Amino acid sequence: MSAVVESKRISVPEIMAHKAAHQPVVCLTCYHAHTARLLDEHVDLMLVGDSLGMVIHGMENSLGVTLEMMILHGQAVMRGAQKALVVIDMPFGSYEESPQVAFRNAARVMQETGCQAVKLEGGTRMAETIHYLTQRGVPVMAHIGLTPQRVQIFGGFKTQGRTAAEWPEIEADARAVTEAGAFSVVLEAMAEPLAAKITAEVAIPTVGIGASPACDGQILVMEDMLGLNPKPPKFVRQYASMGADIAAAVKAYAADVRARTFPGKENVYQMKKVG
Ligand code: KIV
């Protein structure tokens, strides 16, 4: 007898269908189980981004993030999320060498986390790999424009497509990942009119970050929009001031402890009367 496990998760084809239905795709990054639980009701897609290197681990950029780190955080998010589609970033060094290496590592990510898709950076140069993966059952979200894993080549985090001369290459990237079989493409730090043009040109949903409101969906780093990053990128709208809230709460707690006014009976084990 075989057991049928019915998944209630949003699927890759459902995300793709947002484009034709003109329904914006709501995406956020997520790295932990408890925040995944909070996000799950409201977002269509959670990305376990390699930005976790900076956000969670205090790294300078994402180049030091390993496959093991992505798998560990991916497992945590999968435990918290029941509904949203979960995508996990392939970290630097885990997919660029060859389509075969990319497949082996992407398969490991999917098998060890249960996530539904992976994301990798690069346009035309990664098209062969995207094709190879999608043909073998690995759904791929592409990522073009500013690709942070190439920060050393770009010489910093710079907006892409500021001059019309740059546009043809970036448009070719968008076409290449679409033709290779990506189910969606992140457009990061891209001049607004170019991101709008690409969105109109390609058949898959574009997900913007610092790109254009015309994109088919948007993604932000959750900690940036919650006010936990003291230096968020300029384009980020903050929806909460959690950094300030945490600092105020910790200050109040520290004052209570120091003044021994720490009030809560609830914070003290009640001993049973002995004898
Ligand atoms: O790593 C990440 O968080 C990302 C998003 C910024 C799209 O790639």
Residues whose N, C-alpha, C, O or C-beta is under 5 A from the ligand:
A	BS01	KIV	T29 G49 D50 S51 V186
